[in-house]
Amino acid sequence: MPQVQETVLAAVIASAHWALTLALYGSLLLSLGFAARKQCFAPMVIICLVILSLCLTYFVFIGLSQRRLAPLIQPVQNMASPLGRDGLILSHGLSRNETAIVLLRGLEEPRGPRVVAIPDRPLAFQPEAPLAAEFTLPSIPFENETPWLLRSLSMDIRFSAQQMYNHFNQGLIPFLIYSGALVFLLSSLGFIFKLSTWPLAGFFLICLAFRGVLAMEIFFSSPETQGMIGSFIGDMLPAEFIIPAIFCGLGILVNIYSALASLVKKAKK
């Protein structure tokens, strides 16, 4: 089928954006842990992480841009032909091992002909919806059974990836400002590894801090929060610079706290 290649390619691109953001957070987490264990110079660690992260993210986005992939997608679109007819699929969509019902005539005749797909069974055609007493199919798991923590983390990472890609489409400068501020804030959290003498405890603490930064990014990116902050700031700062300014401000405060805490420890010694 000619549409399969196009569908797979689009799914791979969307998954690559999600995986890139996850890899960015994971690599920063591991790099900060390694730097804390080796007692590297903190400012140099932050500078190196910001430069390397921005370069890697930018070049990966270039490789996944529509300009690069248009020659691959365009021939497939020209050859594609519509498959089947209009219908409605009742399925959750996030899991493949689930029961699904295809209403062949859509919402116009919800009790009309349908095809039922049950895992590990052949497709079953029904000319009309069976009565409740005669309905012997297993219950359809329309609700998501994924744990809430993993589901919310996946949605936030996907939203963060979309935010970074939107700034990438706006140009190099908006991308560097937004992503640089985010990476700067994340790189400034390396002092958390030094809060506990038990390495595993420090790892869990910084994981919680990274999750908090991700949630904070989603919170400040919402239209309601943008409107509330814009009403206080007014015309002093463009809307696209509000979130990077918040990230940079928090990162500077964290670095000041880390430097003061280090000076106090040295003075006590």
matplotlib code that plots the C-alpha trace (Angstrom):
import matplotlib.pyplot as plt

x = [0.0, 1.5, 0.3, 2.2, 5.6, 4.3, 2.5, 5.6, 7.9, 5.6, 5.4, 9.2, 9.7, 7.2, 8.8, 12.3, 11.3, 9.9, 13.0, 15.4, 13.9, 14.0, 17.6, 18.4, 17.0, 18.7, 22.1, 22.1, 21.2, 24.0, 26.5, 25.7, 26.1, 29.5, 30.7, 29.6, 31.4, 34.6, 34.3, 34.6, 34.5, 30.8, 30.8, 32.9, 30.5, 27.5, 29.1, 30.1, 26.7, 24.8, 27.0, 27.0, 23.2, 22.3, 24.5, 23.2, 19.6, 19.8, 21.6, 19.1, 16.2, 17.8, 18.0, 14.4, 13.2, 10.6, 13.0, 15.3, 12.5, 10.3, 12.1, 11.3, 7.7, 6.6, 6.9, 4.9, 2.2, 2.0, 1.5, -0.9, -4.5, -7.4, -8.0, -11.4, -14.3, -15.4, -15.9, -15.2, -12.8, -13.6, -10.3, -7.9, -5.0, -2.1, -2.1, -2.2, -3.4, -6.9, -10.4, -11.6, -14.8, -15.0, -18.4, -18.5, -21.1, -19.7, -21.9, -24.8, -25.7, -23.9, -25.9, -25.3, -22.8, -19.5, -16.3, -15.0, -11.3, -10.3, -6.7, -5.7, -9.1, -10.1, -12.1, -15.8, -18.4, -21.7, -24.5, -26.0, -25.3, -26.3, -28.7, -27.2, -28.4, -26.8, -23.6, -20.9, -17.8, -15.3, -15.5, -13.7, -10.9, -11.5, -9.7, -5.9, -4.4, -1.0, 0.0, -0.7, 2.9, 4.3, 1.4, 1.8, 5.6, 5.1, 2.6, 4.9, 8.0, 6.0, 4.8, 8.3, 9.6, 6.9, 7.8, 11.5, 10.6, 8.2, 11.1, 13.4, 10.9, 10.9, 14.6, 18.0, 17.9, 14.5, 15.7, 18.9, 17.3, 14.5, 16.6, 19.7, 17.7, 16.1, 19.5, 21.1, 18.5, 18.8, 22.6, 22.5, 20.9, 24.0, 24.5, 21.6, 24.0, 26.1, 23.1, 23.3, 26.3, 24.3, 24.6, 21.3, 19.4, 21.0, 20.0, 16.3, 16.4, 17.7, 15.2, 12.4, 14.0, 14.1, 10.5, 9.6, 11.4, 9.5, 6.1, 7.1, 7.8, 4.3, 2.8, 4.4, 3.7, -0.1, -2.1, -3.7, -0.3, 1.1, -1.8, -1.5, 2.3, 1.8, -0.7, 1.9, 4.9, 3.0, 5.3, 8.5, 9.3, 8.1, 5.9, 8.4, 11.1, 9.1, 9.8, 13.5, 13.8, 12.2, 14.5, 17.6, 16.5, 15.9, 19.2, 21.1, 19.5, 20.4, 24.0, 24.3, 22.9, 25.3, 28.3, 27.3, 26.8, 30.2, 31.9, 30.2, 31.4, 35.0, 34.9, 33.7, 36.6]
y = [0.0, 3.4, 5.2, 2.9, 4.5, 8.0, 7.0, 5.3, 8.2, 10.7, 8.5, 8.1, 11.9, 12.6, 9.9, 11.3, 14.7, 13.1, 10.9, 13.8, 15.8, 12.7, 12.1, 15.8, 15.5, 12.1, 13.1, 16.3, 14.2, 11.7, 14.5, 16.4, 13.2, 12.5, 16.0, 16.0, 12.7, 14.0, 17.4, 19.3, 23.1, 24.0, 27.0, 25.2, 22.2, 24.5, 26.2, 22.9, 21.3, 24.3, 24.4, 20.7, 20.4, 23.2, 22.0, 18.5, 19.5, 22.0, 19.7, 16.9, 19.2, 20.2, 16.6, 16.1, 19.3, 19.3, 20.8, 17.8, 15.2, 16.8, 14.8, 11.6, 12.4, 14.1, 11.1, 9.0, 11.7, 11.8, 8.0, 7.7, 6.9, 6.9, 3.6, 2.4, 4.8, 7.0, 5.4, 5.9, 3.8, 3.4, 2.7, 4.2, 4.5, 4.4, 0.6, -2.0, -4.9, -3.8, -4.3, -1.9, -1.3, 0.3, 1.9, 1.6, 4.5, 6.7, 8.6, 8.7, 5.1, 4.2, 1.0, 0.2, -2.2, -2.5, -4.5, -5.7, -6.4, -8.4, -9.3, -12.8, -13.3, -12.8, -9.7, -10.0, -8.2, -7.3, -6.0, -4.1, -3.5, -6.6, -6.3, -6.0, -9.5, -11.0, -9.0, -11.6, -9.6, -8.7, -5.2, -2.6, -0.9, 2.6, 4.2, 4.4, 1.8, 3.4, 4.7, 8.3, 9.2, 7.8, 9.1, 12.7, 12.5, 11.3, 14.1, 16.8, 15.6, 15.5, 19.1, 20.2, 18.7, 20.5, 23.8, 23.4, 22.5, 25.5, 27.8, 26.0, 26.8, 30.5, 30.8, 30.2, 33.1, 32.2, 28.5, 29.4, 31.8, 29.3, 26.1, 27.8, 29.2, 25.8, 23.9, 26.6, 26.1, 22.3, 22.5, 24.7, 21.9, 19.9, 21.0, 18.7, 15.7, 17.2, 17.6, 13.9, 11.7, 8.8, 9.0, 7.3, 9.8, 12.6, 11.0, 10.7, 14.4, 15.7, 13.5, 15.2, 18.6, 17.9, 16.8, 20.0, 22.0, 20.1, 20.8, 24.4, 24.7, 23.4, 25.7, 28.9, 27.9, 27.8, 30.6, 31.5, 31.9, 33.8, 36.2, 36.7, 37.4, 39.7, 41.8, 42.4, 42.9, 44.9, 46.0, 45.8, 42.3, 40.5, 37.5, 35.0, 36.2, 35.7, 32.0, 32.2, 35.2, 33.2, 30.2, 32.4, 34.2, 30.9, 29.5, 32.6, 32.3, 28.6, 29.4, 32.1, 29.8, 27.1, 29.4, 30.8, 27.3, 26.3, 29.3, 28.6, 25.0, 26.1, 28.7, 26.1, 23.8]
z = [0.0, -1.0, 2.1, 4.5, 3.8, 4.4, 7.6, 9.0, 8.1, 9.8, 12.9, 13.0, 12.8, 15.6, 17.7, 17.0, 18.3, 21.5, 21.9, 21.3, 24.2, 26.4, 25.4, 26.2, 29.7, 30.3, 29.0, 31.1, 34.1, 33.6, 32.7, 35.9, 37.9, 36.4, 36.9, 40.5, 41.2, 39.5, 41.2, 38.0, 37.9, 37.9, 35.6, 33.0, 33.2, 32.6, 29.6, 28.0, 28.5, 27.1, 24.0, 23.3, 24.0, 21.7, 18.9, 19.1, 19.3, 16.5, 14.0, 14.8, 14.1, 10.9, 9.9, 10.7, 9.1, 6.4, 3.9, 4.2, 4.3, 1.6, -1.3, 0.6, 1.4, -1.8, -4.2, -1.7, -1.6, -5.3, -5.5, -2.6, -3.3, -0.9, 0.8, 1.8, 2.6, 5.4, 8.8, 12.5, 14.5, 18.2, 19.8, 22.3, 19.8, 22.3, 22.6, 19.9, 22.0, 22.5, 21.1, 18.4, 16.6, 13.1, 12.3, 8.5, 8.2, 10.9, 13.3, 10.8, 11.7, 14.9, 15.2, 11.5, 10.0, 11.8, 12.0, 15.3, 15.8, 18.9, 19.6, 18.6, 16.7, 13.1, 12.1, 12.7, 10.5, 12.0, 9.7, 12.7, 16.4, 18.5, 21.4, 24.8, 25.7, 22.7, 22.9, 23.8, 22.9, 25.7, 27.2, 25.2, 27.2, 26.0, 29.0, 29.2, 31.6, 31.6, 35.1, 35.6, 36.3, 33.1, 31.1, 32.4, 31.9, 28.3, 27.5, 29.1, 27.2, 23.9, 24.6, 25.4, 22.2, 20.2, 21.9, 21.0, 17.4, 17.1, 18.1, 15.7, 12.9, 13.9, 13.3, 14.8, 17.3, 18.9, 19.1, 20.8, 23.3, 24.4, 24.4, 25.8, 28.7, 29.4, 29.2, 31.4, 34.1, 34.0, 34.0, 37.1, 39.1, 39.4, 43.0, 44.0, 43.7, 46.6, 49.0, 50.0, 50.6, 49.2, 45.4, 44.8, 46.9, 45.0, 41.7, 42.8, 44.0, 40.7, 38.8, 40.8, 40.1, 36.4, 36.5, 38.2, 35.5, 32.9, 34.6, 35.1, 31.4, 30.6, 33.2, 31.9, 28.3, 28.8, 27.3, 30.7, 32.4, 29.4, 29.6, 33.3, 33.1, 30.1, 32.1, 34.7, 32.4, 29.7, 26.8, 28.8, 27.4, 24.2, 24.8, 23.3, 25.7, 28.9, 29.5, 28.6, 31.0, 33.8, 33.1, 33.1, 36.3, 38.1, 36.8, 38.0, 41.4, 41.7, 40.7, 43.3, 46.0, 44.9, 45.0, 48.4, 49.8, 48.5, 50.1, 53.5, 53.4, 52.6, 55.4, 57.9, 56.9]

ax = plt.figure().add_subplot(projection="3d")
ax.plot(x, y, z, "-o")
ax.set_aspect("equal")
plt.show()
